[in-house]
Amino acid sequence: MSEKENKMEKIVSLCKRRGFIFQGSEIYGGMGGTYTYGPLGVELKNNIKQLWWKKFVQNRTNIVGIDGPILLHPKLWEASGHASGFGDAMVDCKECKKRFRADHLVEDATGQDLEGKNEEMTKAIQENEIKCPNCGKFNWTEVKDFNMMFKTQMNGVEGDIFLRPETAGAIFVEFKNVLDSTQQKLPFGIAQIGKAFRNEIVAGNFIFRLREFEQMEIEYLIRPQENWEPIFDDWLNQQEDFAMELGAKKEDLRRLEHPKEKLSHYSKKTIDIEYNFPFGFKELYGLAHRGDFDLTQHTEFGNEKLEYFDQESGERFIPHILEPTFGVERSLLVALVSAYTEEKVGDDERVVLKFPKKLAPVKIAFLPLSKKEELTVPTKELFTQMSDKFVCQYDETQSIGKRYRRQDEIGTPYCVTFDFDSLEDKSVTVRDRDTMEQERIKIDELENYLTEKLSE
Ligand code: ATP
């Protein structure tokens, strides 16, 4: 096993052991591509979403948020093109019945990228006698398209109802409502964080490829004649900045432009931002120039002209859209991979999640040196007092050394220890996660001290 695969395994195991991430429906044998975020995972995920919302919505005057439904009108998926063609090409092994993404199978075996060319992929599989990665046999079906949308029904609505495969659709159809209720002027954006569902042919790489996941998306509207390239570049930089705020190093990010032949017919430019995951460089985020495709389609299929009225020139037109899109779980994986550190401490080794402080699921742990009431009661009081302001934990089990290690492993920036001297000198020991240095701080000054430290 390579060092990188080993690191990934250790992260997956830590996530389960410490309550970050569990396999979905595990006691029934698990459901591929679904996960439960445990007590720490849910905090971490919320911190990532809050960071994003603050950066892209609350800190800006020209981006506003919405929270649209997962169940959307069947016509919307006709308009967007998803109903007729949203998916990947699949191929089944007739021997072991396992299903694969045909483009991945061909690319892994031959290095050729034949995505979108089903006949050529069928030929490549045959000519290269590509064997089934699962059973090793060579007996395949033809390559066929597979629609990845989950279908369901709804009382009182005719037609196929789908669980949305991306959040964007819910934004496009609210364009008019947002415009009329906010008086935004171009350029402006509409942002949303929410669930998306894709019946991926093969889910995997832990939380990288899921069947149920969350996206953070912005539809950024500009004038058709706008000089869009600098705005596009600025978005790319902002997306990379966000990844770096999660802990990613610049050298682990790269941009991959979609070549002309793979570009959607309406797109002027699309770039994937890739991250060097333990399983190689893969898409983390994306940025696409979508032209006027979406608003034109929804105008045609819906009952409303999705136009913008320019008061100065008196013109009406359909704006163009730049779409920066971010996956929540891929962000979470970047945060975990970047934070995971093994360090030698004397003869010992410690595992630390060196999260940026604002991401840490627990900010401060309150630890009484012993389980004696004279220490536990005032420590709990401190915990209650500080919990109003920070996410804290109280822990009185096992030795202080073991408790420090446990907090290191979940990435808690500060441990506050209340000992027998604390009763006399009204001070506590504050231990720093990264330096392991300890400082004696007056209890009266603790809140200010921690507020300052946590905002560094
Ligand atoms: P991929 O090429 O990896 O299948 P995509 O190009 O289909 O991804 P988009 O449709 O651009 O992805 O989706 C936008 C973002 O949503 C991606 O950049 C990624 O962060 C996230 N995402 C997409 N599919 C999944 C998935 N199955 N599981 C987790 N996150 C996903």
Residues whose N, C-alpha, C, O or C-beta is under 5 A from the ligand:
A	BS01	ATP	R198 E200 I207 F208 R209 L210 F213 Q215 E283 L284 Y285 G286 T325 F326 G327 R330
